[in-house]
Amino acid sequence: MKREKGRIDFVIQEFEPIPGSNNLFRISMIPDPRVWELIEEDGKEAWYNKLDRVLIPMEEFKKAVKTMDGIPIVMSNVKVENIDDYLKKSEKRVKEDVS
Amino acid sequence: MANHGSIEIVVIYADIVSSTEIVNKLPESKIPLFYKIFCNELYKIINDFGGFVYKPVGDEVIGVFFIPETGWIPIIDNSIRCISYIRYVTKYVISPIAESISLPKIQCRIGADYGVAQIVDIGVEGIKISAEILGNVMNVAAKIRGKVYPGGVAIGQKYYEQLHTDYKLLCKKINPIIINEVKYNVYHVNFDNIKNS
């Protein structure tokens, strides 16, 4: 099946400002190691997704990473409580609804 | 029929398990409350997560999340989190309150998928709804919902591919459905493995 839009979740290993620089920081990330594994395929490095059995040759991975240039870090403007607090809020709403 | 264009969406079909049988045994006076207690709260949950309720159809709530071309990942994440909250709220709030007012226990089942839909003015005379959301994704999500066991959640392959790893790890492939004579993968999402925040 053709994949129309792909997603690789990264885990941040390191995040630090670069001393003496203006607004520069260093960030190191790896594809989530729970599912991504760096392997060698036909003598070349590749990222292998153990869950979905998808292989991304390192060459392709490097091209994909470069497309991150210029993409904003997106924050959701939806703020929803954690589940315990939400259950309390919901209970109040439902009780009002049926009263 | 005017077409307003295509847009990517996540669509969620949620309904009450065995509602027809349950309603047949209920006194008429209690039937509206039985639907209201479920549908009203689901509308609010979906809205809280930035989605909107497309339309109510009996005991069924159809929630839609529009996916923008950029910044689509938070919307995907909100939609799956919304599904998990619907499940928890139904189990831990709606059903216990229903039983406390002598209504039957309520279990929901949820089917969801991601794909392209068309916003279309159907313009049927005498029908007030001016715009419809059409597309394979709507039919697929409804079909997936039909495969879900009581209290469960199932999603289609396209939605699965967009999920955060945390949620992908909760998914287990189940029997596929057939769409246009082609197998389409379906996954059960086991939210019992987490109590997410």
Interface residues (C-beta under 8 A of the other chain):
Chain A: M1 R3 E4 K5 G6 R7 D9 D32 R34 V35 L51 D52 I71 P72 V74 M75 S76 N77 V78 V80 N82 I83 Y86 L87 S90 E91 R93 V94 K95 D97 V98
Chain B: L33 K36 I37 N40 E41 K44 I45 D48 F49 G50 T70 G71 W72 I73 P74 I75 D77 N78 R81 S84 Y85 Y88 V89 Y92 V93 I94 I97 I101 Q157 K158 E161 Q162 L163 H164 T165 K168 L169 K195 N196 S197
